[in-house]
Amino acid sequence: MNLSATPPAIEADGLVKLFGRQRAVDGVSLSVPTGSVYGVLGP
């Protein structure tokens, strides 16, 4: 299976997460290829 020939299952660009006025994440990009499993852990 050639994963690079298919578009990503999930793609996000420039994500920002604020907690009140505190910027916790700034400009995160993520691309998950089709057929892959990813996990994101956090507090």
C-alpha positions in Angstrom: 0.0 0.0 0.0 1.5 3.3 -1.1 0.4 5.9 1.6 2.0 8.8 -0.1 -0.3 8.6 -3.2 -3.4 9.1 -1.1 -4.5 12.3 0.6 -4.1 12.5 4.4 -7.0 11.2 6.5 -6.6 14.3 8.8 -4.8 17.5 8.1 -4.7 20.6 10.2 -2.5 23.7 9.8 -1.8 26.6 12.2 -3.7 25.4 15.2 -3.8 27.7 18.3 -5.1 26.8 21.8 -5.7 29.3 24.5 -6.4 28.8 28.2 -7.9 32.1 29.2 -5.2 34.6 27.9 -2.4 32.0 28.1 -1.4 30.7 24.6 -0.6 27.0 25.1 -0.2 26.0 21.5 0.7 28.3 18.6 0.9 27.4 15.0 0.9 23.6 15.2 0.4 21.6 12.0 -0.5 17.9 11.8 -1.0 15.5 8.9 -2.0 11.9 9.5 -1.7 9.6 6.5 -4.6 7.3 5.6 -4.1 4.0 7.4 -2.1 5.4 10.2 -3.0 5.7 13.9 -1.8 8.7 15.9 -2.4 9.7 19.5 -2.1 13.1 21.1 -1.6 13.3 24.9 -1.9 16.3 27.1 -2.9 17.5 30.5 
